[in-house]
Amino acid sequence: MAETTKPDKHLVREYMDRRTHAEHEPPPSADEIRRILGWELIPHNNEPEAEP
């Protein structure tokens, strides 16, 4: 049987600290999301939304 090893407690704590305290970038703007998804290529999506 293969013997499994566990990381040291301090290595796990360091990993969790890096993971939970990592700086995350803010989400992209709506226009950037549309560009990434290619929605500006669809003619209907380029029309301004109608006022209710």
N, C-alpha and C positions, 0 to 999 in steps of 0.2 A: 504494500500500500504506500502511496505517496504521502510524505509528511508535509503538512501545511505549516506555514509560519505566519506569525502575526507581527505587525509593525509595533515598535515601541510606543508606549503611551504618549511620550512627548512628540513623536513624529505625527501621530494622529491629531494631537492638539494643534500642532503647527499647521497641518494641512487644513483643519477645520477653520482656524483663524484666517488663513489666506483665502479660503473659499467664502466665508461669511463676510469678511471685511473688504473684499475686492471691490474696486470702484467699477460701477456699471455705467455704460454710456446711456444717455436718455434715449427713449424710443425715437425712431425717425419721424419726420413730419408726415402729414397725410399725403402731401404732394410727392414726397420721396417714396412712400409706400406704393402709390399709384404708378410711379415711374418704374420701380423694381418689378411690379407685377405686370407691367406692360399695358395697363389700363388706358393710358393716353393714346394707344394705338387704335382703340375702338372708337369710331366716330361718335356714337351715342354718348360716350362718357365725356366728350369734350364740350358738350352743350351745357350751359348754365342750368342749375336746377330751377324749376318753375316755382313761383311764389304761390302759396296756398290761397 
